[in-house]
Amino acid sequence: MKKNRGPGRPEKWTLARWQVCLWAAAVGVRAGVRSLRDLEARLGDDGKWEGMWDRYARGLVVPSGKRIGRIEMMVPGAAKYFYAGFWQLLENRAYSWEELDRTIDTLPPWVFPSLRRTAKFGRIGGSGKSAQFLQEAVEMISDPNNGIYGMAVILILIREAELVQDERQYVMALKSWAQANENRMCHPIISYISDPAFTRVASPLQEVTFSSNNSNECWVRFLKTYLQRYYAGKNPSPLDFDGLHCISLFFDFVPLEQEVLDRLVKYDRHERARYISYIKHLGIIEGNAGLDL
């Protein structure tokens, strides 16, 4: 499984800006204020310049660790949005086992305890557990206190799949990421995360190549059908390509007739679910096919 990565804006700067913006939003929500002016009235300007909280809200200034700690004492529960491990995995690049393990170490011990690797060798949580982890992580997204950890777990499993070249886990994890993007809108804080923070993770799908010829052929046919339906058959720019929507419609690495592909791509969620049940009943596809969790 190969991903072609193109040039773009300096990623670390962009991610740091989003990180500060989310922390500032978390402070405001936890403090129960309605405006930055109210926040400054409660916490002070937090610096020698007036309007520092406006700078934080726009990601223009990165707070020091001491400052974050001081604010945390006044408004508990906001610092974890700055220190959340998922920020470490948002860059589209190759990751190491050590980086994945460090991200896992940022999770509280009661969150996915079996996710930890107990040996230097071996998959995260052991083989065959990724679907269970992903389902639990997606359900966690809307949790007011632990939603941020669900995001980290899904990203960990996306990056692990890339590392070990597990195409099924990669697609399942990206489908979970797409579902997490929808579920986050019900969360009081992570709903403030910039949309590109989610869409960037799925952007390599436009150029991905799977190692298995059969899997790659299934993906290429699906992607061609998707682009024909939503982009008039043209190849959109990375900024215009909605990878989350695209992967949410991908069914499985199984050969499908073009008519079936066309319907799976164009139907909405409810029509799609009914159609999948119908073609499974007819035996057009196997009953256990499908990568939706």
C-alpha positions in Angstrom: 0.0 0.0 0.0 1.7 3.2 -1.2 0.6 6.8 -0.8 2.0 9.6 -2.9 2.5 12.7 -0.7 2.6 16.1 -2.4 3.9 19.4 -1.1 1.8 21.7 1.0 1.9 24.3 3.7 4.3 23.5 6.6 2.2 21.0 8.5 3.7 21.5 12.0 2.8 25.2 11.9 -0.8 24.4 10.8 -1.3 21.7 13.4 0.1 23.8 16.2 -2.4 26.5 15.3 -5.3 24.1 15.4 -4.0 22.7 18.7 -4.1 26.1 20.3 -7.5 27.0 18.9 -9.0 23.8 20.3 -7.5 24.4 23.7 -8.8 28.0 23.8 -12.3 26.7 22.8 -12.1 24.1 25.5 -11.2 26.7 28.1 -14.2 28.8 27.1 -16.6 25.8 27.2 -15.3 24.6 30.5 -15.5 28.1 32.0 -19.1 28.4 30.8 -18.6 31.8 29.2 -20.2 33.1 26.0 -17.5 35.3 24.6 -13.8 36.0 24.7 -14.5 39.2 26.6 -16.2 37.2 29.4 -13.3 34.8 29.4 -10.8 37.6 29.8 -13.0 39.0 32.6 -12.8 35.7 34.4 -9.2 34.6 33.7 -7.5 37.9 33.0 -5.6 38.9 29.8 -3.1 36.1 30.5 -0.2 38.1 29.3 1.2 41.6 29.0 -0.9 42.3 25.8 -4.5 43.1 25.8 -6.7 40.6 23.9 -4.4 37.6 24.5 -7.4 35.2 24.5 -8.4 36.5 21.1 -4.9 35.6 19.9 -5.2 32.1 21.4 -8.6 31.6 19.8 -7.1 32.3 16.4 -4.0 30.2 17.1 -1.6 33.1 16.7 0.2 32.5 20.0 1.3 29.2 21.6 0.9 29.2 25.4 3.7 27.9 27.6 3.3 24.7 29.6 3.3 26.8 32.8 0.5 29.0 31.4 -1.6 25.9 30.4 -1.1 24.5 33.9 -2.1 27.7 35.6 -5.3 27.9 33.5 -6.0 24.2 34.2 -6.1 25.0 37.9 -8.7 27.6 37.3 -10.6 25.7 34.5 -10.1 21.9 35.0 -10.5 19.7 32.0 -9.2 21.9 29.2 -5.5 21.0 29.1 -6.1 17.5 27.7 -7.3 19.0 24.5 -3.9 20.6 24.0 -1.9 17.5 25.1 -4.0 14.9 23.3 -1.9 12.4 21.5 -3.8 12.6 18.2 -2.0 15.9 17.4 1.1 13.8 17.0 -0.4 11.6 14.2 -2.2 14.1 12.0 0.7 14.7 9.6 0.5 12.6 6.5 3.8 10.9 6.7 5.4 7.5 7.7 5.3 6.8 11.5 7.4 4.4 13.6 6.2 1.9 16.3 7.9 4.2 18.9 5.7 7.1 17.8 2.6 5.0 18.0 3.6 3.7 21.5 4.2 7.3 22.7 0.7 8.3 21.5 -0.8 5.3 23.3 1.0 6.4 26.5 -0.9 9.8 26.4 -4.2 7.9 26.9 -5.4 7.6 30.5 -4.8 4.0 31.8 -8.5 3.3 32.0 -9.0 4.1 28.3 -8.5 1.0 26.0 -6.1 -0.7 28.5 -5.7 -3.7 26.1 -4.4 -1.4 23.4 -1.0 -1.3 24.9 1.7 -3.5 23.4 3.1 -5.9 26.0 6.1 -6.8 23.9 8.5 -5.1 21.5 7.1 -7.2 18.6 3.5 -7.7 17.7 0.5 -5.7 16.6 -1.3 -3.2 18.8 -3.7 -5.0 21.0 -3.1 -8.3 19.2 -4.4 -9.3 15.8 -8.1 -9.4 15.1 -9.1 -6.8 17.6 -8.9 -3.7 15.4 -12.6 -3.8 14.4 -13.7 -4.0 18.1 -11.3 -1.1 19.0 -12.6 1.0 16.2 -16.3 0.5 17.0 -15.7 1.4 20.7 -13.6 4.4 19.7 -16.4 5.7 17.3 -18.9 5.4 20.1 -16.6 7.3 22.5 -16.4 10.3 20.2 -19.6 11.9 21.5 -18.6 11.3 25.2 -18.2 14.8 26.7 -15.2 13.7 28.8 -13.4 11.1 26.7 -14.3 11.9 23.1 -10.8 13.2 22.4 -9.3 9.8 23.3 -11.6 8.0 20.8 -10.1 10.2 18.1 -6.6 9.3 19.2 -7.4 5.5 19.1 -8.8 5.7 15.5 -5.7 7.6 14.3 -3.4 5.1 16.0 -5.0 2.3 14.1 -4.9 4.2 10.8 -1.2 4.7 11.2 -0.6 1.1 12.4 -2.4 -0.1 9.3 -0.1 2.0 7.1 3.0 0.8 9.0 2.2 -2.9 8.5 0.4 -2.5 5.1 -2.9 -3.9 6.3 -5.3 -2.7 3.7 -8.5 -3.9 5.4 -7.7 -2.3 8.7 -6.6 0.9 6.8 -10.0 1.2 5.1 -12.0 0.2 8.2 -10.1 2.8 10.3 -10.6 5.5 7.7 -14.4 4.7 7.6 -14.4 5.0 11.4 -12.6 8.3 11.0 -15.3 9.5 8.7 -18.0 8.4 11.2 -16.0 10.1 14.0 -16.1 13.3 11.9 -19.9 13.1 11.9 -20.2 12.2 15.6 -17.9 15.0 16.8 -20.6 17.6 15.9 -22.5 16.4 19.0 -19.5 17.0 21.2 -19.3 20.4 23.1 -15.6 20.8 22.4 -14.2 18.7 19.7 -16.9 20.0 17.4 -14.6 23.1 17.3 -11.7 21.2 15.6 -11.0 22.6 12.1 -12.6 20.5 9.4 -9.3 20.1 7.5 -7.9 18.3 10.5 -10.2 15.5 9.7 -10.2 15.6 5.9 -6.4 15.7 5.6 -6.2 12.2 7.0 -8.2 10.8 4.1 -6.6 12.9 1.4 -4.1 10.2 0.4 -7.0 8.0 -0.8 -6.9 9.8 -4.1 -3.5 8.4 -4.9 -3.3 5.2 -2.8 -2.2 2.0 -4.4 -2.9 -1.3 -2.6 -0.4 -4.2 -2.8 -2.9 -6.9 -3.7 -3.8 -6.7 -7.4 -7.4 -7.8 -6.6 -7.8 -5.2 -3.8 -6.3 -2.5 -5.9 -8.6 -3.3 -8.9 -11.7 -3.2 -6.6 -10.5 0.2 -5.3 -9.7 1.7 -8.7 -13.1 0.7 -10.1 -14.9 2.2 -7.0 -12.9 5.4 -7.1 -13.6 5.8 -10.8 -17.3 5.3 -10.2 -17.2 7.8 -7.3 -15.4 10.5 -9.2 -17.8 10.0 -12.1 -20.8 10.5 -9.8 -19.5 13.5 -7.8 -16.8 15.1 -9.9 -18.1 14.5 -13.4 -15.2 12.0 -13.9 -12.5 14.5 -13.3 -9.6 14.2 -10.8 -10.2 17.0 -8.2 -7.4 18.8 -6.5 -6.5 17.5 -3.0 -8.2 20.5 -1.4 -11.5 19.7 -3.3 -11.4 16.0 -2.8 -13.7 14.8 0.0 -11.9 11.7 1.1 -14.1 11.2 4.1 -17.3 11.1 2.0 -15.5 8.9 -0.5 -14.3 6.2 2.0 -17.7 6.2 3.7 -19.2 4.9 0.5 -16.6 2.2 -0.2 -18.1 -1.2 0.5 -15.4 -3.9 0.5 -12.6 -5.4 -1.5 -14.9 -7.6 -3.5 -15.6 -7.5 -7.3 -19.0 -5.9 -7.9 -21.0 -5.4 -11.1 -21.0 -1.8 -12.3 -24.7 -1.4 -11.7 -24.2 -2.4 -8.1 -21.3 0.0 -7.7 -23.3 2.8 -9.2 -26.1 2.3 -6.7 -23.9 1.9 -3.7 -22.2 5.2 -4.6 -25.4 7.3 -5.3 -27.7 6.0 -2.5 -28.0 7.9 0.8 -27.3 6.0 4.0 -30.7 4.5 4.5 -31.2 3.5 0.9 -27.7 2.1 0.8 -28.4 0.0 3.9 -31.6 -1.4 2.4 -29.9 -2.1 -0.9 -27.0 -4.0 0.8 -29.5 -6.2 2.7 -31.4 -6.8 -0.5 -28.3 -7.9 -2.6 -27.1 -10.0 0.3 -30.4 -11.7 0.4 -30.2 -12.4 -3.3 -26.7 -13.8 -2.9 -25.2 -11.2 -5.2 -22.6 -10.6 -2.4 -21.7 -12.8 0.6 -23.5 -12.2 3.8 -20.3 -11.3 5.7 -19.0 -8.9 3.1 -18.7 -5.2 3.9 -16.3 -3.1 5.9 -18.8 -1.0 7.8 -18.4 -1.6 11.6 
